[in-house]
């Protein structure tokens, strides 16, 4: 989906949408996003291997990304990318070169919607490190449009009070 932005996605399927109307968020995800591809940028947080509890071998990996603006609380990622052990082996030097806050561009395919307690899941298809960097704790928090409108009204009322 070429014209899909992160902000549009969180307006349709983000944390506040899920909290206010989980059925609507899930419906939006199923109709608009599941199995679709996006190319976005976000701040790298970490890569972790996931071990199969039955075989004790590495089953797959997760790449954690914080988006700008973030829809996740504190030090939690917005997106978790899942990818194979083979993909990691083929790209381990590139993964090892990443530092927390490095901005990466990526191509991913939506697989699962997140909610107020979990991340959005995508399958990682491609990624590249950019020259940009942003401290994770400095990433602005997403403010839903309805809250922005309320904030604007408050500012206007405060200006009116100052005039009087």
Number of C-alpha atoms within 10 A of each C-alpha: 10 8 8 14 13 20 18 11 14 19 19 20 26 27 26 18 19 20 13 10 12 17 12 14 23 21 13 17 22 15 9 15 22 16 16 13 19 19 18 16 20 26 27 26 20 18 18 11 17 16 13 11 9 6 8 9 11 13 14 17 20 21 21 23 27 25 24 20 16 24 25 21 12 11 10 16 24 24 23 23 22 23 18 17 16 11 14 17 10 11 12 12 10 12 18 10 9 17 14 16 21 21 25 19 17 17 16 21 19 19 19 18 22 20 19 15 8 15 22 18 21 25 20 20 15 11 17 14 20 12 8 10 16 15 13 22 9 9 16 12 14 17 16 16 10 9 10 12 12 11 13 12 12 12 12 12 12 11 11 10 9 8 7 5
